[in-house]
């Protein structure tokens, strides 16, 4: 337990703040549902609003570079469950997530209310279903965000992108904006306390995360790519290179100095 909770007083204070915020966000969602049908746009704004407050409660600062999209597709490298809150705080969006997240205690309910789409990776028919689901998001004028690596990493390298997830955008000519995420922290180890990867489990990791003194997240956005008529495999390779270039750019222009 010592290694999990290194700063018990800080942990308790932040846990109380975060729990209070979750209750407030849940009440807000209940009131929205009580008022009638909740649009996907309203759900995205709800997630954005409460993500901003949640990040503040955990002492996570956001540095955003570039113009956030409001429509089309957003593709990002994937480092942690924090990525959802960080990106949502920058621009209201709908996420694509693995279906297992839906069954997570408490978190699953919030993710579901936010209008998240789910993917069953083992199903060969997912592409057809997602084509319809993606279309519904875009028809409502919402931005869709996905993590085409398919898993989280420690940030040292960006894994190849799965091209099948880009097929709906190519078919409908939706622009795709690459984004690179990066974290740094003071009073902790970013690879163990912020990044959520390997065989880590949620609750012990959250305890470590809440013990970190300060965290800074950088969201660096690239130039949107047009997709109409594009081959999805070539587009996946191009977007992967875009994200790698953004990573190199972030390293040259270090936004974490002085943390």
TORKOL-4160 file (C-alpha; in steps of 0.2 Angstrom, whole numbers, padded with zeros to 4 digits, m for minus):
259
<pt num="1" X="0000" Y="0000" Z="0000"/>
<pt num="2" X="0015" Y="0012" Z="0003"/>
<pt num="3" X="0020" Y="0012" Z="m0015"/>
<pt num="4" X="0002" Y="0015" Z="m0021"/>
<pt num="5" X="m0002" Y="0029" Z="m0009"/>
<pt num="6" X="0014" Y="0039" Z="m0005"/>
<pt num="7" X="0006" Y="0055" Z="0001"/>
<pt num="8" X="m0010" Y="0050" Z="0011"/>
<pt num="9" X="m0015" Y="0068" Z="0015"/>
<pt num="10" X="m0014" Y="0074" Z="m0003"/>
<pt num="11" X="m0023" Y="0058" Z="m0008"/>
<pt num="12" X="m0038" Y="0060" Z="0004"/>
<pt num="13" X="m0040" Y="0079" Z="0000"/>
<pt num="14" X="m0040" Y="0075" Z="m0019"/>
<pt num="15" X="m0051" Y="0060" Z="m0017"/>
<pt num="16" X="m0064" Y="0070" Z="m0008"/>
<pt num="17" X="m0064" Y="0083" Z="m0021"/>
<pt num="18" X="m0065" Y="0071" Z="m0035"/>
<pt num="19" X="m0079" Y="0061" Z="m0027"/>
<pt num="20" X="m0089" Y="0077" Z="m0024"/>
<pt num="21" X="m0086" Y="0082" Z="m0042"/>
<pt num="22" X="m0092" Y="0065" Z="m0048"/>
<pt num="23" X="m0108" Y="0067" Z="m0038"/>
<pt num="24" X="m0111" Y="0084" Z="m0045"/>
<pt num="25" X="m0108" Y="0078" Z="m0063"/>
<pt num="26" X="m0120" Y="0063" Z="m0060"/>
<pt num="27" X="m0133" Y="0075" Z="m0053"/>
<pt num="28" X="m0131" Y="0086" Z="m0068"/>
<pt num="29" X="m0133" Y="0071" Z="m0080"/>
<pt num="30" X="m0148" Y="0066" Z="m0070"/>
<pt num="31" X="m0156" Y="0083" Z="m0072"/>
<pt num="32" X="m0152" Y="0083" Z="m0091"/>
<pt num="33" X="m0161" Y="0066" Z="m0093"/>
<pt num="34" X="m0175" Y="0071" Z="m0082"/>
<pt num="35" X="m0178" Y="0086" Z="m0094"/>
<pt num="36" X="m0181" Y="0074" Z="m0109"/>
<pt num="37" X="m0170" Y="0068" Z="m0123"/>
<pt num="38" X="m0152" Y="0073" Z="m0122"/>
<pt num="39" X="m0144" Y="0076" Z="m0139"/>
<pt num="40" X="m0126" Y="0070" Z="m0143"/>
<pt num="41" X="m0120" Y="0088" Z="m0144"/>
<pt num="42" X="m0127" Y="0091" Z="m0126"/>
<pt num="43" X="m0118" Y="0076" Z="m0120"/>
<pt num="44" X="m0102" Y="0081" Z="m0128"/>
<pt num="45" X="m0103" Y="0098" Z="m0119"/>
<pt num="46" X="m0107" Y="0090" Z="m0103"/>
<pt num="47" X="m0092" Y="0079" Z="m0104"/>
<pt num="48" X="m0081" Y="0094" Z="m0109"/>
<pt num="49" X="m0088" Y="0105" Z="m0094"/>
<pt num="50" X="m0085" Y="0092" Z="m0081"/>
<pt num="51" X="m0068" Y="0086" Z="m0088"/>
<pt num="52" X="m0062" Y="0104" Z="m0086"/>
<pt num="53" X="m0067" Y="0104" Z="m0068"/>
<pt num="54" X="m0061" Y="0086" Z="m0065"/>
<pt num="55" X="m0044" Y="0090" Z="m0071"/>
<pt num="56" X="m0043" Y="0106" Z="m0060"/>
<pt num="57" X="m0048" Y="0096" Z="m0045"/>
<pt num="58" X="m0033" Y="0084" Z="m0049"/>
<pt num="59" X="m0021" Y="0099" Z="m0052"/>
<pt num="60" X="m0019" Y="0094" Z="m0070"/>
<pt num="61" X="m0014" Y="0109" Z="m0081"/>
<pt num="62" X="m0018" Y="0109" Z="m0100"/>
<pt num="63" X="m0007" Y="0117" Z="m0113"/>
<pt num="64" X="m0015" Y="0117" Z="m0130"/>
<pt num="65" X="m0006" Y="0121" Z="m0147"/>
<pt num="66" X="m0015" Y="0122" Z="m0163"/>
<pt num="67" X="m0034" Y="0124" Z="m0168"/>
<pt num="68" X="m0046" Y="0111" Z="m0161"/>
<pt num="69" X="m0058" Y="0104" Z="m0173"/>
<pt num="70" X="m0077" Y="0105" Z="m0170"/>
<pt num="71" X="m0082" Y="0092" Z="m0183"/>
<pt num="72" X="m0075" Y="0077" Z="m0192"/>
<pt num="73" X="m0063" Y="0065" Z="m0184"/>
<pt num="74" X="m0049" Y="0067" Z="m0171"/>
<pt num="75" X="m0035" Y="0054" Z="m0170"/>
<pt num="76" X="m0023" Y="0054" Z="m0156"/>
<pt num="77" X="m0009" Y="0043" Z="m0148"/>
<pt num="78" X="m0016" Y="0035" Z="m0132"/>
<pt num="79" X="m0007" Y="0035" Z="m0115"/>
<pt num="80" X="m0020" Y="0035" Z="m0102"/>
<pt num="81" X="m0039" Y="0035" Z="m0097"/>
<pt num="82" X="m0034" Y="0054" Z="m0094"/>
<pt num="83" X="m0033" Y="0056" Z="m0112"/>
<pt num="84" X="m0052" Y="0057" Z="m0113"/>
<pt num="85" X="m0054" Y="0071" Z="m0100"/>
<pt num="86" X="m0039" Y="0080" Z="m0108"/>
<pt num="87" X="m0046" Y="0080" Z="m0126"/>
<pt num="88" X="m0064" Y="0083" Z="m0120"/>
<pt num="89" X="m0058" Y="0098" Z="m0110"/>
<pt num="90" X="m0051" Y="0106" Z="m0126"/>
<pt num="91" X="m0066" Y="0102" Z="m0138"/>
<pt num="92" X="m0083" Y="0094" Z="m0135"/>
<pt num="93" X="m0082" Y="0077" Z="m0143"/>
<pt num="94" X="m0089" Y="0059" Z="m0144"/>
<pt num="95" X="m0076" Y="0045" Z="m0141"/>
<pt num="96" X="m0074" Y="0028" Z="m0148"/>
<pt num="97" X="m0069" Y="0016" Z="m0134"/>
<pt num="98" X="m0067" Y="m0003" Z="m0131"/>
<pt num="99" X="m0083" Y="m0011" Z="m0125"/>
<pt num="100" X="m0075" Y="m0017" Z="m0109"/>
<pt num="101" X="m0075" Y="0001" Z="m0102"/>
<pt num="102" X="m0094" Y="0001" Z="m0102"/>
<pt num="103" X="m0093" Y="m0012" Z="m0087"/>
<pt num="104" X="m0081" Y="m0002" Z="m0076"/>
<pt num="105" X="m0088" Y="0003" Z="m0060"/>
<pt num="106" X="m0095" Y="0021" Z="m0059"/>
<pt num="107" X="m0083" Y="0026" Z="m0074"/>
<pt num="108" X="m0094" Y="0015" Z="m0086"/>
<pt num="109" X="m0110" Y="0025" Z="m0082"/>
<pt num="110" X="m0101" Y="0042" Z="m0085"/>
<pt num="111" X="m0093" Y="0036" Z="m0101"/>
<pt num="112" X="m0110" Y="0029" Z="m0107"/>
<pt num="113" X="m0119" Y="0045" Z="m0103"/>
<pt num="114" X="m0106" Y="0055" Z="m0113"/>
<pt num="115" X="m0113" Y="0046" Z="m0129"/>
<pt num="116" X="m0097" Y="0035" Z="m0131"/>
<pt num="117" X="m0097" Y="0023" Z="m0145"/>
<pt num="118" X="m0090" Y="0005" Z="m0142"/>
<pt num="119" X="m0080" Y="m0007" Z="m0152"/>
<pt num="120" X="m0079" Y="m0026" Z="m0150"/>
<pt num="121" X="m0062" Y="m0029" Z="m0157"/>
<pt num="122" X="m0065" Y="m0048" Z="m0159"/>
<pt num="123" X="m0080" Y="m0045" Z="m0171"/>
<pt num="124" X="m0077" Y="m0045" Z="m0190"/>
<pt num="125" X="m0094" Y="m0036" Z="m0192"/>
<pt num="126" X="m0089" Y="m0021" Z="m0182"/>
<pt num="127" X="m0084" Y="m0010" Z="m0197"/>
<pt num="128" X="m0101" Y="m0011" Z="m0204"/>
<pt num="129" X="m0109" Y="m0007" Z="m0188"/>
<pt num="130" X="m0097" Y="0007" Z="m0185"/>
<pt num="131" X="m0100" Y="0015" Z="m0202"/>
<pt num="132" X="m0118" Y="0018" Z="m0196"/>
<pt num="133" X="m0113" Y="0024" Z="m0179"/>
<pt num="134" X="m0100" Y="0036" Z="m0186"/>
<pt num="135" X="m0112" Y="0043" Z="m0198"/>
<pt num="136" X="m0125" Y="0047" Z="m0184"/>
<pt num="137" X="m0112" Y="0056" Z="m0175"/>
<pt num="138" X="m0107" Y="0067" Z="m0190"/>
<pt num="139" X="m0125" Y="0070" Z="m0195"/>
<pt num="140" X="m0128" Y="0078" Z="m0178"/>
<pt num="141" X="m0113" Y="0090" Z="m0182"/>
<pt num="142" X="m0102" Y="0082" Z="m0168"/>
<pt num="143" X="m0083" Y="0078" Z="m0168"/>
<pt num="144" X="m0078" Y="0060" Z="m0166"/>
<pt num="145" X="m0062" Y="0055" Z="m0157"/>
<pt num="146" X="m0053" Y="0039" Z="m0158"/>
<pt num="147" X="m0036" Y="0031" Z="m0153"/>
<pt num="148" X="m0031" Y="0021" Z="m0168"/>
<pt num="149" X="m0016" Y="0012" Z="m0160"/>
<pt num="150" X="m0030" Y="0002" Z="m0151"/>
<pt num="151" X="m0021" Y="0002" Z="m0134"/>
<pt num="152" X="m0011" Y="0013" Z="m0123"/>
<pt num="153" X="0008" Y="0015" Z="m0122"/>
<pt num="154" X="0021" Y="0023" Z="m0112"/>
<pt num="155" X="0023" Y="0037" Z="m0125"/>
<pt num="156" X="0041" Y="0031" Z="m0131"/>
<pt num="157" X="0034" Y="0027" Z="m0148"/>
<pt num="158" X="0017" Y="0028" Z="m0157"/>
<pt num="159" X="0011" Y="0011" Z="m0162"/>
<pt num="160" X="0005" Y="0008" Z="m0180"/>
<pt num="161" X="m0013" Y="0015" Z="m0183"/>
<pt num="162" X="m0027" Y="0002" Z="m0187"/>
<pt num="163" X="m0033" Y="0008" Z="m0204"/>
<pt num="164" X="m0050" Y="0000" Z="m0203"/>
<pt num="165" X="m0056" Y="0013" Z="m0191"/>
<pt num="166" X="m0053" Y="0027" Z="m0204"/>
<pt num="167" X="m0064" Y="0018" Z="m0217"/>
<pt num="168" X="m0080" Y="0028" Z="m0213"/>
<pt num="169" X="m0071" Y="0045" Z="m0214"/>
<pt num="170" X="m0064" Y="0040" Z="m0231"/>
<pt num="171" X="m0081" Y="0035" Z="m0237"/>
<pt num="172" X="m0089" Y="0051" Z="m0231"/>
<pt num="173" X="m0075" Y="0063" Z="m0234"/>
<pt num="174" X="m0074" Y="0068" Z="m0216"/>
<pt num="175" X="m0058" Y="0078" Z="m0212"/>
<pt num="176" X="m0046" Y="0070" Z="m0200"/>
<pt num="177" X="m0036" Y="0080" Z="m0188"/>
<pt num="178" X="m0020" Y="0072" Z="m0180"/>
<pt num="179" X="m0016" Y="0076" Z="m0162"/>
<pt num="180" X="m0002" Y="0072" Z="m0150"/>
<pt num="181" X="m0003" Y="0070" Z="m0131"/>
<pt num="182" X="0011" Y="0071" Z="m0119"/>
<pt num="183" X="0011" Y="0072" Z="m0100"/>
<pt num="184" X="0024" Y="0077" Z="m0087"/>
<pt num="185" X="0023" Y="0078" Z="m0068"/>
<pt num="186" X="0031" Y="0084" Z="m0053"/>
<pt num="187" X="0031" Y="0073" Z="m0037"/>
<pt num="188" X="0029" Y="0056" Z="m0047"/>
<pt num="189" X="0034" Y="0045" Z="m0061"/>
<pt num="190" X="0025" Y="0049" Z="m0077"/>
<pt num="191" X="0027" Y="0032" Z="m0084"/>
<pt num="192" X="0020" Y="0023" Z="m0069"/>
<pt num="193" X="0008" Y="0036" Z="m0061"/>
<pt num="194" X="0001" Y="0045" Z="m0076"/>
<pt num="195" X="0002" Y="0033" Z="m0091"/>
<pt num="196" X="m0010" Y="0019" Z="m0089"/>
<pt num="197" X="m0002" Y="0004" Z="m0099"/>
<pt num="198" X="0004" Y="m0014" Z="m0098"/>
<pt num="199" X="m0006" Y="m0024" Z="m0085"/>
<pt num="200" X="m0010" Y="m0009" Z="m0074"/>
<pt num="201" X="m0027" Y="m0010" Z="m0065"/>
<pt num="202" X="m0038" Y="0005" Z="m0063"/>
<pt num="203" X="m0040" Y="0008" Z="m0044"/>
<pt num="204" X="m0022" Y="0006" Z="m0039"/>
<pt num="205" X="m0017" Y="0017" Z="m0053"/>
<pt num="206" X="m0030" Y="0031" Z="m0048"/>
<pt num="207" X="m0023" Y="0031" Z="m0031"/>
<pt num="208" X="m0005" Y="0034" Z="m0037"/>
<pt num="209" X="m0012" Y="0047" Z="m0049"/>
<pt num="210" X="m0021" Y="0057" Z="m0035"/>
<pt num="211" X="m0004" Y="0057" Z="m0025"/>
<pt num="212" X="0006" Y="0066" Z="m0039"/>
<pt num="213" X="0009" Y="0084" Z="m0034"/>
<pt num="214" X="0007" Y="0092" Z="m0052"/>
<pt num="215" X="0003" Y="0086" Z="m0069"/>
<pt num="216" X="0004" Y="0095" Z="m0086"/>
<pt num="217" X="m0004" Y="0089" Z="m0101"/>
<pt num="218" X="0001" Y="0095" Z="m0119"/>
<pt num="219" X="m0012" Y="0094" Z="m0133"/>
<pt num="220" X="m0003" Y="0098" Z="m0149"/>
<pt num="221" X="m0014" Y="0098" Z="m0165"/>
<pt num="222" X="m0009" Y="0096" Z="m0183"/>
<pt num="223" X="m0017" Y="0101" Z="m0199"/>
<pt num="224" X="m0033" Y="0092" Z="m0204"/>
<pt num="225" X="m0031" Y="0080" Z="m0218"/>
<pt num="226" X="m0044" Y="0078" Z="m0232"/>
<pt num="227" X="m0050" Y="0060" Z="m0234"/>
<pt num="228" X="m0062" Y="0059" Z="m0249"/>
<pt num="229" X="m0055" Y="0046" Z="m0261"/>
<pt num="230" X="m0041" Y="0041" Z="m0250"/>
<pt num="231" X="m0035" Y="0024" Z="m0247"/>
<pt num="232" X="m0037" Y="0020" Z="m0228"/>
<pt num="233" X="m0020" Y="0011" Z="m0227"/>
<pt num="234" X="m0011" Y="0026" Z="m0234"/>
<pt num="235" X="m0021" Y="0038" Z="m0224"/>
<pt num="236" X="m0017" Y="0028" Z="m0208"/>
<pt num="237" X="0002" Y="0029" Z="m0212"/>
<pt num="238" X="0001" Y="0047" Z="m0216"/>
<pt num="239" X="m0008" Y="0051" Z="m0200"/>
<pt num="240" X="0004" Y="0041" Z="m0190"/>
<pt num="241" X="0018" Y="0051" Z="m0197"/>
<pt num="242" X="0009" Y="0067" Z="m0193"/>
<pt num="243" X="0008" Y="0062" Z="m0175"/>
<pt num="244" X="0026" Y="0057" Z="m0174"/>
<pt num="245" X="0030" Y="0074" Z="m0182"/>
<pt num="246" X="0020" Y="0083" Z="m0168"/>
<pt num="247" X="0029" Y="0072" Z="m0155"/>
<pt num="248" X="0046" Y="0078" Z="m0162"/>
<pt num="249" X="0039" Y="0096" Z="m0163"/>
<pt num="250" X="0034" Y="0095" Z="m0145"/>
<pt num="251" X="0051" Y="0089" Z="m0140"/>
<pt num="252" X="0060" Y="0103" Z="m0148"/>
<pt num="253" X="0048" Y="0116" Z="m0141"/>
<pt num="254" X="0047" Y="0109" Z="m0123"/>
<pt num="255" X="0031" Y="0115" Z="m0115"/>
<pt num="256" X="0036" Y="0107" Z="m0098"/>
<pt num="257" X="0050" Y="0118" Z="m0093"/>
<pt num="258" X="0047" Y="0126" Z="m0076"/>
<pt num="259" X="0035" Y="0112" Z="m0070"/>
